[in-house]
Amino acid sequence: MSSRHTDTARSRRDDAALVADYRRLVELCPALPLTLLSADGPDPAPAQGWHSAARLADDPAALAEALTGESARIAPLAAEHGTSPRPHVAASRLLHHYVWSACLLIAGPWHLARRVPVIDPRDLWLHAPTGDLALRPRAHRTLPGDDELRAELRAAVVAHVEPLLTAFAGPTRRGTRALWGMVTDDLASAVWYLGRMLDEEAAAVAAAAAVLPGGTQPLPGAAEFRLLRGADGREHHTRTRLGCCLYYAIRPDSACLTCPRTSDEERLQRF
């Protein structure tokens, strides 16, 4: 067999392995609203409300449509709690949703199978009316060393989300450090969530801490998990986000469990 044919066969096997990783990820993670697309299938249509991350970053009209969709989705819950979130709240919520999902899509195969996907912004779509996602898996990287693979994971996340952070800076009213703080939080949260779905929380917490030890710019902070001990002696993993995701602006009575506004005493009560 020629070298070119060997490389093609290996590439197909690698693609199949990555697709299998994503199928498992979808089965494990009910919070991930994902459709997998075939390599040769049609792109989701903008006319039906689908916009790639590249389009959201480059086309103000597409971004405006996505923001309108997020505002419509959060409005009923906000109304139940007597709030009317301003546009920058909807923008922050949409960016958080997208970044957390993208981090899970990149970190998931890494945590499951030591594969770091390379997700081009043209291959991941957001559905403006629903917030659902569609992904066309293409390529991944593997490296023998754990530290090198963690660095590759961070680099893959940064490369994918950076154009979107620029586009969302105005609508979210957030500066560069705050935006990268959200990415740091969402990467830690995505790995943690997957660990809970696998019933391997402690291992996932350790993995997230190793990926985010601090000092890995542009990601400005560390995962910094800690344990809280309840009155019954049970211990619970927690961390405090570097920045607020603004969920409290929708439900003032229910800030996120990792919100800087949520005290350890309240966290233990909610655990």
C-alpha positions as CSV (number, residue, x, y, z in Angstrom):
1,M,0.0,0.0,0.0
2,S,1.4,3.5,-0.9
3,S,2.2,6.0,1.8
4,R,-0.6,8.3,0.6
5,H,-3.2,5.4,0.9
6,T,-1.8,4.5,4.3
7,D,-2.2,8.1,5.5
8,T,-5.8,8.3,4.1
9,A,-6.8,5.1,5.9
10,R,-5.3,6.3,9.2
11,S,-7.1,9.6,8.8
12,R,-10.4,7.8,8.3
13,R,-9.8,5.7,11.4
14,D,-8.9,8.8,13.4
15,D,-12.1,10.6,12.2
16,A,-14.2,7.6,13.2
17,A,-12.6,7.6,16.6
18,L,-13.3,11.3,17.1
19,V,-16.9,10.8,16.0
20,A,-17.2,7.9,18.5
21,D,-15.9,10.2,21.2
22,Y,-18.6,12.8,20.4
23,R,-21.4,10.2,20.3
24,R,-20.3,9.1,23.8
25,L,-20.1,12.7,24.9
26,V,-23.7,13.4,23.8
27,E,-24.9,10.3,25.6
28,L,-23.2,11.3,28.8
29,C,-24.0,15.0,28.8
30,P,-27.7,15.9,28.6
31,A,-26.8,19.6,29.0
32,L,-25.1,19.5,25.6
33,P,-27.6,20.2,22.8
34,L,-25.5,18.9,19.9
35,T,-26.2,17.5,16.5
36,L,-23.2,15.8,14.7
37,L,-22.9,16.4,11.0
38,S,-21.3,14.2,8.4
39,A,-18.1,15.2,6.7
40,D,-19.8,15.5,3.3
41,G,-23.3,16.8,4.4
42,P,-24.7,20.2,3.8
43,D,-24.0,23.1,6.1
44,P,-26.8,24.2,8.4
45,A,-28.6,27.1,6.7
46,P,-28.5,30.7,7.9
47,A,-32.0,31.1,6.6
48,Q,-33.1,28.6,9.2
49,G,-31.3,30.5,12.0
50,W,-28.0,28.6,12.0
51,H,-24.8,30.6,12.2
52,S,-21.3,29.3,12.4
53,A,-19.0,30.7,15.1
54,A,-17.0,32.3,12.2
55,R,-20.2,34.1,11.0
56,L,-21.1,35.2,14.5
57,A,-17.6,36.7,14.9
58,D,-17.7,38.5,11.5
59,D,-21.3,39.3,10.7
60,P,-23.0,41.8,13.1
61,A,-26.5,40.9,11.7
62,A,-25.9,37.2,12.6
63,L,-24.7,38.1,16.1
64,A,-27.7,40.4,16.5
65,E,-30.1,37.5,15.5
66,A,-28.4,35.2,18.0
67,L,-28.7,37.8,20.8
68,T,-32.3,38.3,20.0
69,G,-32.8,34.6,20.3
70,E,-31.2,34.5,23.7
71,S,-33.2,37.4,25.0
72,A,-36.4,35.6,23.9
73,R,-35.3,32.4,25.7
74,I,-34.5,34.0,29.0
75,A,-37.5,36.4,29.0
76,P,-40.1,33.9,30.4
77,L,-37.9,32.8,33.3
78,A,-37.0,36.4,34.0
79,A,-40.7,37.4,34.0
80,E,-41.4,34.6,36.6
81,H,-38.9,36.3,38.9
82,G,-39.9,39.9,38.3
83,T,-36.9,40.8,36.3
84,S,-36.3,42.3,32.8
85,P,-32.6,41.6,31.9
86,R,-30.8,44.3,30.0
87,P,-29.2,43.4,26.6
88,H,-25.7,42.9,28.1
89,V,-27.1,40.2,30.4
90,A,-28.5,38.3,27.4
91,A,-25.2,38.7,25.6
92,S,-23.2,37.4,28.6
93,R,-25.6,34.4,29.0
94,L,-25.3,33.6,25.3
95,L,-21.5,33.8,25.3
96,H,-21.3,31.7,28.5
97,H,-23.6,29.1,26.8
98,Y,-21.4,29.0,23.7
99,V,-18.0,29.0,25.4
100,W,-19.0,26.3,27.9
101,S,-20.3,24.1,25.1
102,A,-17.2,24.7,23.0
103,C,-14.9,23.9,26.0
104,L,-16.8,20.7,26.5
105,L,-16.6,19.8,22.8
106,I,-12.8,20.3,23.0
107,A,-12.0,19.0,26.5
108,G,-14.5,16.0,26.2
109,P,-12.4,13.9,23.8
110,W,-9.3,14.9,25.7
111,H,-10.6,13.7,29.0
112,L,-12.2,10.6,27.5
113,A,-9.5,9.5,25.0
114,R,-6.5,11.8,25.0
115,R,-7.6,13.4,21.8
116,V,-7.7,17.2,21.4
117,P,-10.1,18.2,18.6
118,V,-9.2,21.0,16.3
119,I,-12.6,22.8,15.8
120,D,-12.5,25.4,13.1
121,P,-15.0,28.2,13.8
122,R,-16.6,27.4,10.4
123,D,-17.4,23.9,11.7
124,L,-19.5,24.7,14.8
125,W,-22.9,26.3,14.4
126,L,-25.3,27.9,16.8
127,H,-29.1,27.9,16.2
128,A,-30.2,31.4,17.1
129,P,-33.9,30.5,18.0
130,T,-33.0,27.6,20.4
131,G,-29.3,27.8,21.3
132,D,-28.7,24.3,20.0
133,L,-25.4,23.4,18.4
134,A,-24.2,21.5,15.3
135,L,-20.7,20.2,14.8
136,R,-18.8,18.8,11.9
137,P,-15.8,16.9,13.5
138,R,-12.7,17.0,11.3
139,A,-9.4,16.6,13.0
140,H,-7.7,16.1,16.3
141,R,-4.2,16.1,17.8
142,T,-2.5,13.7,20.1
143,L,0.8,14.1,21.9
144,P,2.7,11.6,24.1
145,G,3.3,13.9,27.1
146,D,0.6,14.9,29.5
147,D,1.9,18.5,29.9
148,E,2.2,18.9,26.2
149,L,-1.4,17.6,25.7
150,R,-2.7,19.9,28.3
151,A,-1.0,22.8,26.6
152,E,-2.5,21.7,23.3
153,L,-6.0,21.6,24.9
154,R,-5.6,25.2,26.2
155,A,-4.3,26.4,22.8
156,A,-7.2,24.7,21.0
157,V,-9.8,26.5,23.3
158,V,-8.0,29.8,22.9
159,A,-7.8,29.6,19.1
160,H,-11.5,28.7,18.8
161,V,-13.0,31.3,21.1
162,E,-10.8,34.3,20.5
163,P,-12.6,35.7,17.5
164,L,-15.9,35.5,19.4
165,L,-14.6,37.3,22.4
166,T,-13.7,40.2,20.2
167,A,-17.2,40.2,18.7
168,F,-18.9,39.9,22.2
169,A,-16.8,42.5,24.0
170,G,-19.2,45.3,23.1
171,P,-22.5,43.6,23.7
172,T,-21.4,42.1,27.0
173,R,-19.7,45.3,28.2
174,R,-16.8,43.2,29.4
175,G,-13.1,43.9,29.1
176,T,-10.4,41.5,27.8
177,R,-9.5,40.0,31.2
178,A,-13.1,39.4,32.2
179,L,-13.8,37.7,28.9
180,W,-10.8,35.4,29.3
181,G,-11.9,34.8,32.9
182,M,-15.2,33.5,31.6
183,V,-13.3,31.1,29.3
184,T,-11.2,29.9,32.2
185,D,-14.3,29.3,34.3
186,D,-16.1,27.5,31.5
187,L,-13.2,25.2,30.7
188,A,-12.9,24.2,34.4
189,S,-16.7,23.8,34.6
190,A,-16.9,21.7,31.5
191,V,-14.3,19.2,32.7
192,W,-15.9,19.1,36.1
193,Y,-19.4,18.5,34.6
194,L,-18.1,15.6,32.5
195,G,-16.5,14.1,35.5
196,R,-19.8,14.2,37.4
197,M,-21.6,12.6,34.5
198,L,-19.0,9.8,34.5
199,D,-19.3,9.5,38.3
200,E,-15.6,10.3,38.5
201,E,-15.8,13.8,40.0
202,A,-12.5,13.7,42.0
203,A,-10.5,12.6,38.9
204,A,-12.1,15.3,36.8
205,V,-11.4,18.0,39.4
206,A,-7.8,16.9,39.4
207,A,-7.7,17.0,35.6
208,A,-9.2,20.5,35.5
209,A,-6.7,21.7,38.1
210,A,-3.8,20.3,36.1
211,V,-5.1,22.0,32.9
212,L,-5.6,25.3,34.7
213,P,-2.8,25.7,37.2
214,G,-2.7,29.5,36.8
215,G,-0.2,31.5,34.8
216,T,-1.4,30.2,31.4
217,Q,-2.2,33.4,29.6
218,P,-4.5,34.5,28.1
219,L,-6.4,32.4,30.6
220,P,-6.0,34.6,33.7
221,G,-6.5,32.3,36.6
222,A,-6.5,28.7,38.0
223,A,-9.2,26.2,38.5
224,E,-8.7,26.4,42.3
225,F,-11.1,23.8,43.4
226,R,-11.5,23.3,47.1
227,L,-13.4,21.0,49.5
228,L,-16.3,22.0,51.8
229,R,-17.2,19.8,54.7
230,G,-20.8,19.7,55.7
231,A,-22.2,19.1,59.2
232,D,-22.6,15.4,58.3
233,G,-18.9,15.1,57.5
234,R,-19.4,14.7,53.8
235,E,-17.0,16.7,51.6
236,H,-18.1,18.6,48.4
237,H,-15.9,20.0,45.6
238,T,-16.5,23.6,44.8
239,R,-14.7,26.6,43.3
240,T,-15.5,30.3,42.9
241,R,-15.7,31.7,39.4
242,L,-13.3,34.4,38.4
243,G,-16.2,36.4,37.1
244,C,-20.0,36.4,37.4
245,C,-22.1,34.8,34.6
246,L,-25.0,37.2,35.5
247,Y,-27.6,34.4,36.1
248,Y,-28.6,36.3,39.3
249,A,-29.8,39.1,37.0
250,I,-32.5,36.7,35.8
251,R,-33.2,34.9,39.1
252,P,-32.1,37.2,42.0
253,D,-33.0,34.5,44.5
254,S,-30.8,31.9,42.9
255,A,-27.2,32.8,42.1
256,C,-25.0,30.1,40.6
257,L,-23.4,27.7,43.1
258,T,-19.9,28.9,42.1
259,C,-20.9,32.5,41.9
260,P,-18.6,35.0,43.8
261,R,-21.8,36.2,45.5
262,T,-22.6,32.7,47.0
263,S,-21.1,32.1,50.4
264,D,-19.7,28.8,51.5
265,E,-22.4,28.5,54.1
266,E,-25.1,28.8,51.3
267,R,-23.2,26.3,49.1
268,L,-23.3,23.7,51.9
269,Q,-27.0,24.3,52.4
270,R,-27.6,23.8,48.7
271,F,-25.4,20.7,48.6
